[in-house]
Amino acid sequence: KTPCYTTIQQAINAASSSATINVAHGTYNESFMLNETKTLKVEGGWDSLFTTQTPNATIIKPPTINTGSVTFSNLTIRP
C-alpha cells in the first residue's frame, strides 16, 4: 500500500490525525514516539500485500506517547 514507510516512526510522523497505520507482521526493534496532538490507530499483523491480517504476528517495543493518543490492535508489545 502507499504511501509505504521503512519505519513505524516515519509513518507516525507523516500521518494526519485519525489515520490508521498498517504494519506488516514481523518484529520491530525500533523505539518510536508520538509528540504531536494526534489520535492514531496502529494495526499489526498484515501480510506483505496488506490484504490479510494475522492477530499478534507483529511485535513492537513499548512506544513513548508524550502527546496525543494511539490505539493498538493485532500486535504484541514487548520490551
N, C-alpha and C positions, 0 to 999 in steps of 0.2 A: 504493500500500500504506500501511497505517497501522501505527504512527504515522509521519508524514511530517515531516521537519525541513527547514528552509530552508538549513542549513549542515551540512557534514560534522562540524564541531566539536560542534554540538548533538546530532547522532546519537551521536557517541563519548561525550559526557558522559552521555547517557541510557541507553546500552547497558549491559547486565549482562555479566559475563564469559562468554565462549564465544559471544557473539552474532555474527551476520553482519549487516553494514551494506551494503545495496544502494544503489548510486549510479547515477543516470541518466547517460547519455552527455552529453558536453559538456566544457568547460574550466572548471576551478575554480581561481580565483586566491587563495583563502583560505589562510592558514597555519593549520595545526591541530596539536595535540599530544595526547599521552597522558601523564598524570601520575598514573595510578592503576594498581594491580596488577590488570590485566585482560588477558585474552587475547581479541583480537578478529580478525575477518576482514572486510576491506573488498573488496567485489566491484563492479567498474565495468562500464560498457557497457550498462546496462539501458535499454530504451526507456521512454517516459513512462508506460506501463501496468505496467511491471516484469514483462513476460511473455517478452521476448526479449532475449538478450544479444548484443552485437557486440563481439568482442575489441578491446581497446585504443581504444575510442571515447570513453573517459573520460581526461582529462588532469588531473593534480593537481600541486601543488607538493610538494617533499620535506617530509614530516612530521617533527616532533620527537617522539621516543619517549624519555621520561625514565625511565619505569617501565612495566612491563607489556610486552606484545608484540602486534604487529599483522602479519597476513599479508595481502598484497595480491594480487588476481588480476584479470585482464581490464582493466587500466588502464595508463597510461603516467605515469611520474613525471618531471617536467621542472622546472628552476629557474624 
